[in-house]
């Protein structure tokens, strides 16, 4: 049986913000049907790497590809990608529905998107979807942003801290939705600090530390002889947390 | 994308209030003169003095009053918001992954800015004509110290003056738009754009600074008034050229800013 296709590929990605080297020669792959967790301490370069993977940031060196196509700002291949990055963001004086409509039609497509009903079910905003977003709680904004990512029924998902602000029931619903999408062949890359959650969801993980790749592979291999992903993660991030404590 | 810009900016309470202010000035200016239609406005000269003679007179007097400050402030407000609001809200990154290319984004923003500028100028003219029609009625365009204009002459000159003012406001919009792209926050861009208009107006009033004033677009904004002056119009071509040059220069600068800025930086 042939190996699943590589959908997300980072090859030697590097990004420097002034004197700070945020990402240093980062290479990894995520294949079709995998749920890959991008892990690392705060400032390890997870969000910077994700920005480069969706074209929001130009790498100083290296390439980011999705489905074999190098990604740049506004690249057509991004039509296949559902994105949540740097937190939710909306036009505050418009309703949830109007925001979804604008974000969808900005890509030059006719309303409604193919996965709208399913995405709205997951968001579970009910009548609030018709209210102005500026009155939304943090959790509601996060759910609406997830709906924006899912409504296009993408076959690639790049989600930065998708469970932020969600309650336990919502986290479970999100986990099930991502598992379903993955089972249907979607490729999922998520960043998270919630290791217990990651352990329940991810099939693979990429661990960053100080902008560099610390480890990558199937989750079972990474956990190895450790009691949990948390123990393995702390061992891989070379005492960062000990120093922080 | 144009729909995105129009929906988020034009159909917005702040924008509607700004446009209502533009419309309110000609109405407010007509009310005190309601008792003297067809008579000179006190000792005023020029368009202000002839304002109560006809709807067209009142519309052009309103434009003369608003074109130096209030109209450019509203135009700057709209242009800065169109340039920067999506970045201020954080929505810009989600537009890029929609995906929208830089070229489409800039084209939509420029089209929305031009449309917003046109709407602002039209609101002033429509409000001036509407208030003038109700209060003073339709009569031949009166020029103090000269024969009234025929309908054809008046129509041509009103259209020329409106077109020229639109060109001037497009230059203002281009300046504000570029500042909106350049500066981190839309509010900063608006403050600097308004400051520019105020400082340029002050420089324009200083004879010693004529050489500086002559290279600024603000210097030429009121040149259209000469179309209604018995002494004749100054050279509108030079003013139009300066406005066009400003618009092209600022639009090019805006493109370079958008092209070279890393949206995540």
Boltz contact constraints between the chains, C-beta under 6 A:
constraints:
  - contact:
      token1: [A, 51]
      token2: [B, 264]
      max_distance: 6.0
  - contact:
      token1: [A, 54]
      token2: [B, 97]
      max_distance: 6.0
  - contact:
      token1: [A, 56]
      token2: [B, 93]
      max_distance: 6.0
  - contact:
      token1: [A, 56]
      token2: [B, 263]
      max_distance: 6.0
  - contact:
      token1: [A, 56]
      token2: [B, 264]
      max_distance: 6.0
  - contact:
      token1: [A, 57]
      token2: [B, 262]
      max_distance: 6.0
  - contact:
      token1: [A, 57]
      token2: [B, 264]
      max_distance: 6.0
  - contact:
      token1: [A, 58]
      token2: [B, 262]
      max_distance: 6.0
  - contact:
      token1: [A, 73]
      token2: [B, 96]
      max_distance: 6.0
  - contact:
      token1: [A, 74]
      token2: [B, 96]
      max_distance: 6.0
  - contact:
      token1: [A, 74]
      token2: [B, 99]
      max_distance: 6.0
  - contact:
      token1: [A, 74]
      token2: [B, 100]
      max_distance: 6.0
  - contact:
      token1: [A, 74]
      token2: [B, 101]
      max_distance: 6.0
  - contact:
      token1: [A, 78]
      token2: [B, 97]
      max_distance: 6.0
  - contact:
      token1: [A, 78]
      token2: [B, 99]
      max_distance: 6.0
  - contact:
      token1: [A, 83]
      token2: [B, 97]
      max_distance: 6.0
  - contact:
      token1: [A, 89]
      token2: [B, 89]
      max_distance: 6.0
  - contact:
      token1: [A, 89]
      token2: [B, 90]
      max_distance: 6.0
  - contact:
      token1: [A, 89]
      token2: [B, 91]
      max_distance: 6.0
  - contact:
      token1: [A, 91]
      token2: [B, 8]
      max_distance: 6.0
  - contact:
      token1: [A, 102]
      token2: [B, 4]
      max_distance: 6.0
  - contact:
      token1: [A, 103]
      token2: [B, 94]
      max_distance: 6.0
  - contact:
      token1: [A, 106]
      token2: [B, 1]
      max_distance: 6.0
  - contact:
      token1: [A, 106]
      token2: [B, 4]
      max_distance: 6.0
  - contact:
      token1: [A, 106]
      token2: [B, 95]
      max_distance: 6.0
  - contact:
      token1: [A, 106]
      token2: [B, 98]
      max_distance: 6.0
  - contact:
      token1: [A, 106]
      token2: [B, 100]
      max_distance: 6.0
  - contact:
      token1: [A, 107]
      token2: [B, 98]
      max_distance: 6.0
